[in-house]
Amino acid sequence: MTDAELVVRTRSGDPDAFGTLVSRYYDACWRFAYHMLGERADAEDVVQDSFLRAYLAIGRYDERDQFRGWLFRILTNQCRNALTSRGRRTRRFVQDEIALESAPAPPLGLATGVEDAALVRALGQLDPLQREALLLKYAEGLEYGEMSAMTGAGESALKMRVKRGSERLRALLGRSLD
C-alpha cells in the first residue's frame, strides 16, 4: 500500500493505517534524530512527538508532497526545537570541553548507519545546521531540492552547509571523506 493510500485511510479513521506509516518510517526518523541530538532518550522523545504531530496534522497534509518529506519537515523542526531547548539548559552550567572531547562515543549499536565511533563523535561537534544538512544529504540520500523543501533553506545555502560540514569533519577526523 502506498503512503498516499495510507494517509487517505488514516483520514478516514483507520488507526492501523497510521501505524503502518509509523512502522515504515520509524527507523529512519530515529536514526536522523539520534545523529542530530546525540542522545538516545532525546531522539526517542523527538521521534514520538513528531509522529504525534503528524497524526494530529494529517488533515493538513498536501497529497502533492511526499509523505516522507512532510514527516521529515516535522522531525527536523522538532530536532531544532530540542537543540534550542538544550542550549538554554546547558547555558546554566560550566562545560568542561576537555571532558567532552575525551568522552566515549555512543555505543555503535545505537549509531545505526554510522560504523565509525570517531565519526559519531565528530558529527556531534558540528554546527547543528551543518550536521542536519550532512545527515539529510548523505545518511538519508536526499537531493538538495528535497532538503530545501524540508528545511526551508535555499539550495545554495544547503550546498554550503554540506561543503563546510564536510570540511570540518575532515579536520576533526584527520582523513579525507568521499
N, C-alpha and C positions, 0 to 999 in steps of 0.2 A: 504494500500500500504506500502511496506517495505521501510526502509531507502535506501537500495541499489537501489530499483526501482526509488525512488525519485531523487537520485543522477544521475542516467542514464538520467532521463527526464530533470534534470537541465542542464546537459552537452549538451543535445540536444537543449537547448534554451528555455525551458519551465520555465518562472519565477514563475509560480504558484506552481511548484513542490518545489522550494526552499522555498517559502512562507509556505508551509506545514511543511517543516523541521524546520523553524523558530518557527512556532506555537507549534510544538511538543516539542521543547527543550528550549524555551524562559524562562519559569518559573524556571526550574532547573538551568539554567545558571545565571539568575538574582539572585536567592537565594544564589548560591555559591559566586558570585561576591560581593553581599551585605555583606555577612558574612566575606569575605576576606578583603574588603575595609572599611566597616563600615559606608559608606555614600551612600545614595540613588542615588544622581546625578552621583557620580563616578561609581557606579555599572551599571547604565543605559548606560553611555558612553562606558564602557569597553565591555558590552554585545553587544551593537550596533557595535562597532569596531570589535569584534570577529566574528560576523555574516558576516560583510562586508569582512573581511579577508578570512573567509571560502568560501564565494561565489566566490571571486576572485581566490582562490586557488583550487577550486573544480576539476580542471583538474589534479591536482597532488594527489588527494585523492586516496588511495590504497584500493580497494574493500575488501582486506583481513582483513582490520581493521574495527571495528565497527564505524559507523559514530559518535555516541555519544562520544566515546573515542577520536576520532580525533578532534572533536569540543571542547571537554574539554581541550585537549592539547593546542589548540589555546587560549582558555579562561584563562587557568592557566598562560600562558606566558603573556597575556595582564594584568592580575591582578598583576603579579610580576613587570611588567614594570610600572604600575600605582603606586605601592608601592615604587619603586625606585625613581620615579619622585617626589612623595610626600615627600620622605625622603630628597631630595635635597631642596625642598621648605621650609620644616619645620626647616632645619638646620639654616636658616637665622633668625629665631625667637626664643625668650626665651620661653620655655614651662613651664607652671605652673602645676606641677604634682598634687598638691592638688586640683586644679580646675578640672583637667582631671578626677581624681578619683571620685569627687563628682558630676560630670556632669550626667544628667539623661540619662538613656538608650534610644536607639531609640524606637519609638512607636512600640508596639507589632504587629500592623497591617503590618508593614514593615518587620518584622522579621519572615517571613513565615517559618514554620518548627521549630522555636525555641520559646517555650512558656514562658520561664522564662527570665525576663529582666536582672536579675543578670547574667545569663548565656551569654546573648548577650554582656554585659559589660565585662565579664571575657574573652570571646573569643577575644575581641578587645585588650586585654592586653597580649595575647600570642605572641610569636615569629611568624612571618608570615609563616615560613615553617612548624612549628608545627600546626598552625591554618589550613593551607592548607591540611596537612595530616589528621587531625581530621575531617575536613569537607568532604573530599573525602571518608574517611572510614565510618563515621557514618551518615552524612547527605545525602550523595549520595549512600551509601551502596556498595561501590566498594571493590573488592578483592585487595590484595597487588600487584598481578601481573598486574592488570589493572592500578592501581595507578602508578606503576613503569613505565609502557609504556607511561602514560600521562606526568609524571613529569621528567622522565629521571633519577630519583634517584633509587638506589638499594632497593630491598625489605627489607633488614635488616635495612637500614637507615630509611626507612619509618616506620617500626615497632618501631624503637627507637623514632622517632618523635611523633608517636601516643602515645607511653608509656609516654614520658616526657611531652607531651602536656596534657595528661590525669592527670598526677600527678600535674602539675601546675594548671589545672582547679580545681582539688580537693582542693588545697591550697587556691586558690582565692575564691572559693565558701564556703569553710569550711564544706564541706559534701562529702560523697562518691558518685562516679559516677558508673553506671553499665557498 
